[in-house]
Structure formats: C-alpha cells, structure tokens
Amino acid sequence: MHGVRRARQSKEALEVKRRKEQSKLRDYLALTDDVLTRKKRNEWSREALHATTQLLQINPEFYTVWNYRRRILINGVFPESTPEQIKDLLTDDLSLTMEALKIHPKVPGISDDGDPRGWEKELWNQELFVVEKLLDADPRNFHAWSYRRLVLESMPVPKLETSDLAYTTRKIESNFSNFSAWHQRSKVLSSLWSQEFDLVHNAMYTDPKDQSVWIYHRWLIGSGDSRDILEREIAIIQSLLEEESDSKWCMESLVHYKRLLLRNHASSVVTSTLTQDCIQLLHQLRKVDPGRRERYHEIASELMSS
C-alpha cells in the first residue's frame, strides 16, 4: 500500500523466494511442453483437456492453448459424452473462460491476424460457442439464454440480428414449447423493427416525394394499435413538414395517422384537437393536390360529422 514502509527481507528469505519462483517456472515450462506435445500429435483426450485447464489457469493469455482446448472438446470429449456430461463440461469451461476474461479482458497483439482486439473477439466467440453447446444439451436453460444475450451484447464485432433470428428459429422448430427461444426472438424482432423505422426515416428526409417510402411506412405502422408508435411517427413527419411545407405525402400521412389515433385511442387523446388538425391539413391538401380535391373534402366532411 502507498505510504507503508516495506520490511526488508533477509538474504535467506530472498533465496527461499527465488527457489520457489524457479520451481514454479520449471513446472510451468514442463506443463507447457506437455500440452504443446499433445497438441502436436493431435491428442483429444480428457487428460489433454485437464492439462490445458491447468495451463490456462496459470497463463490465461495462451491463445494457442484456447484453440487447442476447443478442438479437444469438439473432436474428442463431446462425441464420447452423454448430454448431461456435456452440460457439466460446458459449465466448467464457462467458468474457466469467464475467470480468464475478468482478469484479462483485452490482450493486444496476440491474435494470428494482428488485430489488437483479436483475443477479445476470440474469447467472446468461444463464450458463444460454449453457451450454445450448453443450450444444445439443455435448450430451455433460462440462465444459459440470459448469459447468451450478455455475450452477444458484449462482442466487439456484433453478430447480425438475422443470424440470431435463424438461431431462434432452429431452437423453436426443435421444441415449440421453448419459452426462452420465443422470448429471445421477440427481442431480435423488436430490434430489427426499430432499425427498419430508422431506414424509412432516412429515406423520407432524403426524398419526401418518393411514394414508395410512404407506402412502406404505412405498412410498418399497420392498423395503429400502438399509440406510442403513432405519436412518435406523427412528431417525426410533422418535423419534416416544417422543412417541406408543400409535401403532399407528409400531409396525407399526418391525416392518416391522426385518424388512426382517433379511431383506436380516442379515450386517451384530445379528439377535438386532432380533428381540427386533420381538417386544416385536408384544406391544405386541396390546394397542393387539386386532382384529389373531392376526396379530401369527403374525408373532412366525415370528420366534422363524427
């Protein structure tokens, strides 16, 4: 600790410490030689797995040994194990890799491709591999699903949501009662849905006159069951209309979505204000789009009589 004077060690104590360190170094070098020899002769035994455990507990930065350990599990240990044994093995491996990650979250320059974050990527990829093997053995393990989400969120290079969607599809098709898989799927779809709105917003602002963008936007909104989504999209389109004051599609969309609010959420909105907004917009539309003048008049009449 800072400010605390260290006691001087005697020559005898220093010699004892030196010998202990030399002994540890000899043991480490012998263990390293043993593991690398087993690796060279492609040994996939449980003894080899145990040797990698011992070595990685001493030196978690040994990239080559992590790769060798994974191949031992895939090529040697798993094929000879029962699902329950695989589950136990993966639980142990999960603990080992998480302990390594806590101590060494980043080890620059250790990967084969020279990527300074290669070790971090490799470790998270290994975590995903391990937890998915655990889910192969126990597909409804709630804790494993939760940990898998944590791994996906922590990866330096995120996995595509479409690949996660495919993963949940496989799990659901093998067991339709897998609640955790359905839950994860809902999270993925929500994320994709949000990205889809972002894409459409960008297209709206890039070319407000593009009819296809507005038609697709209406498809995304659907029947307007979500008040929050309707109000969010109305605010975004209103902001665009302030910049594009003669935009027919902005006005039409605002009328359409405000009418959905009136139809589906009348008890939680100010109906008189929304109705007046729609009538004003329809009045403007009769000017900017005279070809549909009668249609806009008809909608305004319906609003005033309701």
C-alpha positions as CSV (number, residue, x, y, z in Angstrom):
1,M,0.0,0.0,0.0
2,H,1.1,3.6,-0.6
3,G,2.8,5.3,2.4
4,V,3.5,2.0,4.1
5,R,7.2,1.2,4.5
6,R,8.2,-2.3,3.3
7,A,10.1,-4.5,5.7
8,R,13.5,-5.6,4.4
9,Q,13.8,-9.3,3.7
10,S,16.8,-11.3,4.8
11,K,19.1,-13.0,2.3
12,E,17.7,-16.3,3.4
13,A,14.1,-15.3,2.8
14,L,15.0,-13.9,-0.6
15,E,16.8,-17.1,-1.5
16,V,13.7,-19.2,-0.5
17,K,11.5,-16.9,-2.6
18,R,13.9,-17.3,-5.6
19,R,13.9,-21.0,-5.4
20,K,10.1,-21.1,-5.2
21,E,9.8,-18.9,-8.3
22,Q,12.3,-21.1,-10.1
23,S,10.3,-24.2,-9.1
24,K,7.1,-22.6,-10.4
25,L,8.8,-21.7,-13.7
26,R,10.2,-25.2,-14.2
27,D,6.7,-26.6,-13.5
28,Y,5.1,-24.1,-15.9
29,L,7.7,-24.9,-18.7
30,A,7.2,-28.6,-18.2
31,L,3.4,-28.2,-18.4
32,T,3.7,-26.0,-21.5
33,D,5.9,-28.6,-23.1
34,D,3.4,-31.4,-22.2
35,V,0.4,-29.5,-23.7
36,L,2.2,-28.5,-26.9
37,T,3.4,-32.0,-27.4
38,R,-0.1,-33.4,-27.0
39,K,-1.3,-30.7,-29.4
40,K,1.4,-31.6,-32.0
41,R,0.2,-35.3,-32.0
42,N,-3.5,-34.3,-32.2
43,E,-4.4,-35.8,-28.9
44,W,-8.1,-35.2,-28.0
45,S,-8.2,-37.0,-24.6
46,R,-9.6,-35.9,-21.3
47,E,-6.1,-35.9,-19.9
48,A,-5.1,-33.4,-22.5
49,L,-8.2,-31.3,-21.6
50,H,-7.2,-31.4,-17.9
51,A,-3.6,-30.3,-18.9
52,T,-5.0,-27.3,-20.8
53,T,-7.1,-26.3,-17.8
54,Q,-4.0,-26.3,-15.6
55,L,-2.0,-24.3,-18.1
56,L,-4.7,-21.7,-18.7
57,Q,-5.3,-21.2,-15.0
58,I,-1.6,-20.2,-14.8
59,N,-1.5,-18.2,-18.1
60,P,-4.9,-17.2,-19.5
61,E,-3.2,-15.3,-22.3
62,F,-2.1,-18.5,-24.1
63,Y,-4.1,-18.1,-27.3
64,T,-2.9,-21.3,-28.9
65,V,-4.0,-23.4,-25.9
66,W,-7.5,-21.9,-26.0
67,N,-7.8,-23.1,-29.6
68,Y,-6.4,-26.5,-28.8
69,R,-8.8,-26.8,-25.9
70,R,-11.8,-26.1,-28.1
71,R,-10.7,-28.8,-30.6
72,I,-10.3,-31.3,-27.8
73,L,-13.9,-30.7,-26.8
74,I,-15.2,-30.9,-30.3
75,N,-13.1,-33.8,-31.6
76,G,-12.6,-35.9,-28.6
77,V,-14.6,-35.3,-25.5
78,F,-18.1,-34.4,-26.7
79,P,-18.5,-37.3,-29.1
80,E,-17.9,-39.7,-26.2
81,S,-20.1,-37.9,-23.6
82,T,-23.8,-38.0,-22.7
83,P,-25.8,-34.8,-22.9
84,E,-25.6,-34.5,-19.2
85,Q,-21.9,-34.9,-19.2
86,I,-21.6,-32.3,-22.0
87,K,-23.6,-29.9,-19.9
88,D,-21.3,-30.4,-16.9
89,L,-18.2,-30.0,-19.1
90,L,-19.5,-26.8,-20.7
91,T,-20.4,-25.4,-17.3
92,D,-16.8,-26.0,-16.1
93,D,-15.5,-24.5,-19.4
94,L,-17.7,-21.5,-19.0
95,S,-16.4,-20.8,-15.5
96,L,-12.8,-21.1,-16.7
97,T,-13.2,-18.7,-19.6
98,M,-15.2,-16.2,-17.6
99,E,-12.5,-16.1,-14.9
100,A,-9.9,-15.5,-17.7
101,L,-12.0,-12.7,-19.1
102,K,-12.3,-11.0,-15.8
103,I,-8.5,-10.9,-15.3
104,H,-7.5,-10.3,-19.0
105,P,-10.4,-8.6,-20.9
106,K,-8.0,-7.3,-23.6
107,V,-4.7,-8.7,-24.7
108,P,-3.4,-6.5,-27.6
109,G,-1.4,-8.1,-30.5
110,I,-1.9,-11.7,-29.6
111,S,-4.2,-12.9,-32.4
112,D,-2.9,-14.5,-35.6
113,D,-4.3,-11.8,-37.8
114,G,-2.6,-9.0,-36.0
115,D,-5.9,-7.4,-34.8
116,P,-5.1,-5.8,-31.5
117,R,-8.6,-6.9,-30.2
118,G,-8.3,-10.4,-31.6
119,W,-8.0,-12.0,-28.2
120,E,-11.1,-10.3,-27.0
121,K,-13.0,-11.3,-30.1
122,E,-11.8,-14.9,-29.9
123,L,-12.7,-15.1,-26.2
124,W,-16.3,-13.9,-26.8
125,N,-16.6,-16.2,-29.8
126,Q,-15.5,-19.0,-27.6
127,E,-18.1,-18.0,-24.9
128,L,-20.8,-18.0,-27.6
129,F,-19.7,-21.4,-28.8
130,V,-19.7,-22.8,-25.2
131,V,-23.1,-21.4,-24.2
132,E,-24.7,-22.6,-27.4
133,K,-23.3,-26.1,-26.8
134,L,-24.8,-25.9,-23.3
135,L,-28.2,-24.9,-24.9
136,D,-27.9,-27.9,-27.3
137,A,-27.7,-30.1,-24.2
138,D,-30.4,-28.1,-22.3
139,P,-32.4,-26.0,-24.8
140,R,-34.7,-24.4,-22.1
141,N,-32.0,-23.4,-19.7
142,F,-33.1,-19.9,-18.7
143,H,-29.7,-18.9,-17.2
144,A,-27.9,-20.0,-20.4
145,W,-30.2,-18.0,-22.5
146,S,-29.6,-14.9,-20.3
147,Y,-25.9,-15.4,-20.5
148,R,-26.0,-15.8,-24.2
149,R,-27.7,-12.4,-24.5
150,L,-24.9,-10.9,-22.4
151,V,-22.3,-12.5,-24.7
152,L,-24.0,-11.1,-27.8
153,E,-24.2,-7.6,-26.3
154,S,-20.5,-7.7,-25.2
155,M,-19.0,-8.9,-28.5
156,P,-16.6,-6.3,-30.1
157,V,-18.0,-7.1,-33.5
158,P,-21.8,-7.7,-33.1
159,K,-23.4,-10.7,-34.7
160,L,-26.0,-9.9,-37.3
161,E,-29.5,-10.0,-35.9
162,T,-30.6,-12.1,-38.8
163,S,-28.2,-14.8,-37.7
164,D,-29.7,-14.7,-34.2
165,L,-33.2,-14.9,-35.8
166,A,-32.1,-18.1,-37.6
167,Y,-30.7,-19.5,-34.3
168,T,-34.0,-19.0,-32.5
169,T,-35.9,-20.5,-35.5
170,R,-33.8,-23.7,-35.2
171,K,-34.5,-23.9,-31.4
172,I,-38.2,-23.3,-31.8
173,E,-38.6,-25.8,-34.6
174,S,-36.9,-28.4,-32.4
175,N,-39.2,-27.6,-29.5
176,F,-42.2,-25.2,-29.8
177,S,-42.5,-25.0,-26.0
178,N,-39.1,-23.3,-25.7
179,F,-40.3,-20.1,-24.0
180,S,-36.7,-18.7,-23.8
181,A,-36.2,-19.1,-27.5
182,W,-39.5,-17.3,-28.2
183,H,-38.5,-14.5,-25.7
184,Q,-35.2,-14.0,-27.5
185,R,-36.9,-14.0,-30.8
186,S,-39.2,-11.2,-29.7
187,K,-36.1,-9.1,-28.7
188,V,-34.4,-9.6,-32.0
189,L,-37.6,-8.7,-34.0
190,S,-38.1,-5.6,-31.9
191,S,-34.5,-4.5,-32.7
192,L,-35.0,-5.2,-36.4
193,W,-38.3,-3.3,-36.4
194,S,-36.6,-0.3,-34.9
195,Q,-33.8,-0.4,-37.5
196,E,-36.5,-0.6,-40.2
197,F,-38.1,2.6,-39.0
198,D,-34.7,4.3,-38.9
199,L,-34.1,3.3,-42.5
200,V,-37.5,4.7,-43.6
201,H,-37.0,7.9,-41.7
202,N,-33.7,8.4,-43.6
203,A,-35.5,7.8,-46.9
204,M,-38.3,10.2,-46.0
205,Y,-35.8,13.0,-45.4
206,T,-33.7,12.2,-48.4
207,D,-36.7,12.2,-50.9
208,P,-40.0,13.3,-49.4
209,K,-41.7,12.9,-52.8
210,D,-40.9,9.2,-53.1
211,Q,-44.3,7.5,-52.9
212,S,-42.8,4.0,-52.3
213,V,-41.3,5.2,-49.0
214,W,-44.6,6.4,-47.6
215,I,-46.5,3.3,-48.7
216,Y,-43.9,1.1,-46.9
217,H,-44.1,3.4,-43.8
218,R,-47.8,2.8,-43.6
219,W,-47.3,-0.9,-43.8
220,L,-44.9,-0.7,-40.9
221,I,-47.5,1.2,-38.9
222,G,-50.2,-1.2,-39.8
223,S,-53.6,-0.7,-38.0
224,G,-52.1,1.7,-35.5
225,D,-52.6,-0.4,-32.4
226,S,-49.6,1.3,-30.7
227,R,-50.4,4.8,-29.5
228,D,-46.7,5.4,-28.7
229,I,-45.6,4.5,-32.2
230,L,-48.3,6.6,-33.8
231,E,-47.4,9.7,-31.8
232,R,-43.7,9.2,-32.4
233,E,-44.1,8.9,-36.1
234,I,-46.5,11.9,-36.2
235,A,-43.9,14.0,-34.5
236,I,-41.2,13.0,-37.0
237,I,-43.4,13.7,-40.0
238,Q,-44.5,17.0,-38.5
239,S,-40.9,18.0,-38.2
240,L,-40.3,17.1,-41.8
241,L,-43.4,19.1,-42.9
242,E,-41.9,22.2,-41.3
243,E,-39.0,21.8,-43.8
244,E,-41.1,20.6,-46.7
245,S,-44.2,22.8,-46.3
246,D,-45.8,21.7,-49.6
247,S,-45.2,17.9,-49.1
248,K,-48.4,16.1,-50.1
249,W,-47.1,12.9,-48.6
250,C,-46.3,14.5,-45.2
251,M,-49.8,15.9,-45.0
252,E,-51.6,12.8,-46.2
253,S,-49.7,10.6,-43.8
254,L,-50.4,13.0,-40.9
255,V,-54.1,12.9,-41.6
256,H,-54.0,9.1,-41.9
257,Y,-52.1,8.6,-38.6
258,K,-54.1,11.1,-36.7
259,R,-57.3,9.4,-37.8
260,L,-55.9,6.1,-36.5
261,L,-55.3,7.8,-33.2
262,L,-59.0,9.0,-33.2
263,R,-60.2,5.5,-34.2
264,N,-58.1,3.4,-31.9
265,H,-57.2,5.6,-28.9
266,A,-60.0,8.1,-28.6
267,S,-60.2,7.7,-24.8
268,S,-56.6,8.8,-24.3
269,V,-56.2,11.7,-26.8
270,V,-57.7,15.1,-27.3
271,T,-60.1,14.3,-30.1
272,S,-61.2,17.9,-30.8
273,T,-57.6,19.0,-31.4
274,L,-56.8,16.0,-33.6
275,T,-60.0,16.5,-35.6
276,Q,-59.2,20.2,-36.2
277,D,-55.6,19.3,-37.2
278,C,-56.9,16.9,-39.8
279,I,-59.4,19.4,-41.2
280,Q,-56.6,22.0,-41.6
281,L,-54.3,19.6,-43.3
282,L,-57.1,18.4,-45.7
283,H,-57.7,22.1,-46.6
284,Q,-54.0,22.5,-47.5
285,L,-54.1,19.2,-49.5
286,R,-56.9,20.6,-51.6
287,K,-54.5,23.3,-52.7
288,V,-51.4,21.2,-53.3
289,D,-53.2,18.2,-54.8
290,P,-56.2,19.6,-56.6
291,G,-56.7,16.3,-58.6
292,R,-58.0,14.7,-55.4
293,R,-59.8,17.7,-54.1
294,E,-63.2,15.9,-53.8
295,R,-61.7,13.0,-51.9
296,Y,-60.1,15.4,-49.3
297,H,-63.4,17.2,-49.0
298,E,-65.2,14.0,-48.4
299,I,-62.8,13.0,-45.6
300,A,-63.1,16.4,-43.9
301,S,-66.9,16.0,-44.0
302,E,-66.7,12.6,-42.3
303,L,-64.5,14.1,-39.6
304,M,-66.9,17.0,-38.9
305,S,-69.9,14.8,-38.7
306,S,-68.3,12.2,-36.4
